[in-house]
C-alpha cells in the first residue's frame, strides 16, 4: 500500500466511527459575511484564545501554587525562584485582563450589530453569563497571591455583597469564611477559581460556541437591509479561519510583549494590622461600578445610597440582559433606536465613570 | 468518505508552472521555520519552569558532607533518619558502640528502608528486601545491590557524615 492509500483507509476507518466527513462538509459549507463591520467578528475568537492561554498558564501556576497560609510564599517562589515563573505569572495576569477587555469589545459589538435578536437570544444570555463568571474569575484570582493590594481589594470588594439587604452579610461571611479575609478566604477562593468556576464556565462556553455554529454570524442591520444577492461572504475554511488564526497570533504577540516588558509585580505580604496603602483601587473592570457607587454615596448618603446604588445596578444589568426581548424586530423601528441609544449611554457611562475613578485616585 | 481526499489531490494540476511551486514551497518552509521559532520560544521557558525543582535537587545532590548536630547523643541500638542531599539516609549507633551511616533508599525499587535492631537487619517493607546493618550488603530478597556506606566521624558536638 502507498502512503496515500494507507492514509485514505485510516481516514475511512475513523470517519466511519466518528462521522468526520459530516463535520468536514459542514465546515466547507460554512460562510462568514464580509462587510464594513466584519472586523468585530474576530473578538469572540480572541476572547476564546485568551481563555485557552488562561487554562494553559493557570495549570502551570498550579504546579507550584499553595493556597492557604503559604499562599504568598508560594507566589514569591514562583516569581523569584522558579525559572521563568515571573513570565508565566505575568502572562496569566496580563491575559486575564486582555481577555476581559476582548469580552467587553465582543459584547458591545454584538450589542450594536443587534446580533442578540431572534434566533440568537441564547447566545446573548450565555455570553452574559460567561462575562459574569469571567469577572468572578478575575475577582477570585486577584486574591490568590495574598499581597497587600489583593488583600485590601478583596476586603473592599466583599463589601458589595455585604450591602445587599438582609442576606448580604451572610453571603459575605460565607465567601470570606469568617468575619475577616484570612487564609481560609484564600483557600475557598482557590477552590472557586480552579474548580467551581471552570466547571461552570467550560460547559457554558461549549454551549455558546455550539450556538455560533448553529446560527452562524449575525448580520448587522445595514447588511440585513440589503438584498441577499448584494451581500458578500467568504468561506470559513480556509479563508476566515486563517484570518482568525492570524488574530490569535497577533494576540499572542501582544500578550508576550506586555507580559515580558511589563512583568506583573508582587507587593508586600499582607498584614492584617497594617493600614491600607495609598491609592488603592479596584481592577479597571470593576472601576466603573465602584465609582458609580461612590458618586451615589455622596448624593444619597448612608444606607439609602448603598441600597439605591445596588437597585440601580440590578435594574441596569437586567435591562441589558433582557434587551433581546425588547428589541426583537428585524426592521429598524423606534425600539431598535431606543436600544441603540441605551447602548451608547451604557458605553459613555462606563467610560466616564472609569476615567473619573482613575482621575480621583491620581488626586 | 475518502472522496474529498482524492479531491485535494486533483486540486494541484500537474501542469502547474514551476515558479509557483517553488514559491509555495518557500512559503511553507518559512511558515514551518516561524512555527518552530514560536514553539521553541514558548516551550523553552515552560520546560525550564517545570524543571526548576529537578535542577535544585541536582544541585542539592552535589552535597558531599552533612553534619548532624548533637547526633553523638544518639543512644546505642537506635537509628537517626536524615537527608543526605535530596535522599533519605540513616545513621545507626550499634549496641557495641560502632557507628554506621548508609543510604536508606532500597536498591530494588526505591522504597525507604528501616532499621530493625531486635532482628539485627535493615528491612524494606515494600518487597521484603533485607540488608546487613553493618555493611549494607544485600542479604536476601529482591535487592540487586548493597546500600552505600558513608564515612562517619563522631565529634563532641555532632556526627559528620561524608561520601565514602
HADDOCK unambig.tbl for C-alpha pairs under 7 A between the chains (distance, minus, plus):
assign (segid A and resid 8 and name CA) (segid B and resid 2 and name CA) 6.02 0.50 0.50
assign (segid A and resid 12 and name CA) (segid B and resid 1 and name CA) 6.27 0.50 0.50
assign (segid A and resid 12 and name CA) (segid B and resid 2 and name CA) 6.31 0.50 0.50
assign (segid A and resid 21 and name CA) (segid B and resid 1 and name CA) 6.34 0.50 0.50
assign (segid A and resid 82 and name CA) (segid B and resid 49 and name CA) 5.87 0.50 0.50
assign (segid A and resid 82 and name CA) (segid B and resid 52 and name CA) 5.50 0.50 0.50
assign (segid A and resid 83 and name CA) (segid B and resid 48 and name CA) 5.72 0.50 0.50
assign (segid A and resid 83 and name CA) (segid B and resid 49 and name CA) 4.73 0.50 0.50
assign (segid A and resid 83 and name CA) (segid B and resid 52 and name CA) 5.99 0.50 0.50
assign (segid A and resid 84 and name CA) (segid B and resid 45 and name CA) 5.66 0.50 0.50
assign (segid A and resid 84 and name CA) (segid B and resid 49 and name CA) 5.58 0.50 0.50
assign (segid A and resid 85 and name CA) (segid B and resid 49 and name CA) 6.07 0.50 0.50
